Amino acid sequence: MFYLFGLLLLLLDPSMICGQTTQDNRTEFEENFQNQSFQKRFSHCREEKLKDYCRNCSEIFSEVMSEIGGENWCIMEIVIRYYNQLTVCMDIVSSLSDCFYPNHVVEQEFVKIHQQYFSLCRNEEDLLDAPAGVVLVSTLLPILLIPFIVYIVVWKSSLRD
C-alpha cells in the first residue's frame, strides 16, 4: 500500500514527467514517501517474538527434512518446495512481528538451516579445475594453428594466380 503511494507520487510529479528533477523535488518526494504510517509500521520490530516465530518455521522445516531423509537433502527437486515454504513462513512471521524482511534474525536462522542441512551438498557447477597442462595445451594449440592456417591459405591462393 505504501509502495503504491510512493509510486503514485512519482507518477504525478510534473517534474518527473518532463524529465526535470532538482534536488528540492527529490527531497520532497523522499519526505512524502517516508510518511509517518510507513515508519510507524516497521519502527517497533519485536525481535524476541520474531525469534520465537522463526524457530517455529525452522522446526516445521526440520520435521519435513527428517521425513524426506538425509540422502535426499541435496536433491534440489525434492527440497525446493519445502525450502520455499520456509521462506514464505519467515516472510509472514517477519510481517507479524512488525519487522522488515529480510532481517538479521531471519538471516541467522537461514544460516543455521544451511549449516545443518546443506553444508555437505556439492553444487553440480563446482567442478575441479583442469590440470595446468591441459589448460596450457588447449590455449596454445589454437593460437599456434592460426599462423599455420594463414600460411596455407596464402600459399594456396598464390598457386591459383
C-alpha positions in Angstrom: 0.0 0.0 0.0 2.8 2.4 1.0 4.8 1.5 -2.1 1.8 2.3 -4.2 1.6 5.7 -2.5 5.2 6.4 -3.4 4.7 5.2 -7.0 1.7 7.4 -7.3 3.6 10.4 -6.1 6.3 9.6 -8.6 3.9 9.4 -11.4 2.0 12.5 -10.6 5.1 14.7 -10.1 5.2 17.0 -13.1 8.9 17.5 -12.9 9.4 13.7 -13.3 7.1 13.7 -16.3 9.0 16.4 -18.0 12.3 14.8 -17.1 13.4 17.8 -14.9 14.3 16.9 -11.4 16.0 19.1 -8.9 17.4 18.3 -5.5 14.4 20.0 -4.0 12.0 17.8 -5.9 13.9 14.7 -4.9 14.0 15.7 -1.2 10.2 16.5 -1.3 9.5 13.1 -2.9 11.6 11.3 -0.3 9.9 13.0 2.5 6.4 12.2 1.1 7.4 8.6 0.5 8.7 8.2 4.1 5.4 9.1 5.6 4.6 8.6 9.2 2.4 5.5 9.0 5.1 3.6 7.0 7.8 4.5 9.5 5.5 3.6 12.4 4.6 0.2 10.9 8.2 -1.1 10.9 9.8 1.1 13.6 8.9 -1.3 16.5 10.3 -4.6 15.3 9.6 -7.2 18.1 12.8 -9.3 17.7 12.0 -11.7 20.6 8.7 -12.5 19.1 10.3 -12.9 15.7 12.9 -15.3 17.0 10.2 -17.5 18.5 8.2 -17.4 15.3 11.4 -18.2 13.2 12.1 -21.2 15.5 8.6 -22.5 14.7 9.2 -22.2 11.0 12.6 -23.9 11.4 11.1 -26.7 13.4 8.4 -27.4 10.8 11.2 -27.4 8.1 13.3 -29.7 10.2 10.4 -32.2 10.6 9.9 -32.2 6.9 13.6 -32.7 6.2 13.7 -35.6 8.6 10.8 -37.2 6.8 12.4 -37.0 3.4 15.7 -38.4 4.8 19.3 -37.2 4.8 20.1 -38.9 1.5 17.6 -36.6 -0.3 18.7 -33.3 1.3 20.9 -32.4 -1.6 18.4 -33.2 -4.3 17.0 -29.8 -5.2 13.9 -31.1 -6.9 12.8 -32.7 -3.6 13.8 -29.9 -1.2 12.9 -26.8 -3.2 9.2 -26.9 -2.3 9.8 -27.1 1.4 12.6 -24.5 1.3 10.2 -22.2 -0.4 7.6 -22.8 2.3 10.2 -22.0 4.9 11.0 -18.7 3.1 7.3 -17.8 2.9 6.9 -18.7 6.6 9.8 -16.4 7.5 8.4 -13.6 5.5 5.0 -13.9 7.1 6.4 -14.1 10.7 8.5 -11.0 10.0 5.4 -9.1 9.0 3.5 -10.3 12.0 6.4 -9.2 14.2 6.4 -5.7 12.5 9.9 -6.3 11.1 11.3 -5.8 7.6 12.0 -8.9 5.6 14.8 -10.0 5.2 16.4 -9.0 8.5 19.3 -10.2 10.6 17.2 -12.6 12.7 15.8 -14.4 9.7 19.3 -14.4 8.1 20.8 -16.1 11.2 18.0 -18.7 11.1 18.7 -19.4 7.4 22.5 -19.7 8.1 21.7 -22.3 10.8 19.5 -24.3 8.4 22.1 -24.2 5.7 24.8 -25.4 8.1 22.6 -28.2 9.3 21.2 -29.5 6.1 23.1 -28.2 3.1 26.7 -27.8 4.2 27.7 -31.1 2.6 25.9 -30.6 -0.6 28.0 -30.1 -3.7 26.8 -27.9 -6.5 26.9 -29.5 -9.9 28.8 -26.5 -11.1 31.5 -27.0 -8.5 33.8 -28.9 -10.8 37.5 -29.3 -10.2 39.9 -27.1 -12.2 41.6 -28.8 -15.1 45.3 -29.6 -14.7 47.6 -26.8 -15.8 49.0 -28.9 -18.7 45.5 -29.4 -20.2 44.7 -25.7 -19.9 48.1 -24.7 -21.5 47.7 -27.0 -24.4 44.0 -26.1 -25.1 45.0 -22.4 -25.0 48.2 -22.5 -27.1 47.1 -25.1 -29.7 44.6 -22.8 -31.4 46.9 -19.8 -31.1 49.7 -21.7 -32.8 47.5 -23.1 -35.5 46.3 -19.7 -36.7 49.6 -18.7 -38.4 49.9 -22.1 -40.0 46.3 -21.9 -41.4 47.0 -18.4 -42.7 50.2 -19.6 -44.4 48.3 -22.4 -46.1 45.6 -20.0 -47.3 48.1 -17.6 -48.7 50.1 -20.4 -50.3 47.0 -21.9 -52.0 45.9 -18.5 -53.3 49.4 -17.9 -54.8 49.2 -21.2 -56.6 46.0 -20.2 -58.4 47.5 -17.0 -59.7 
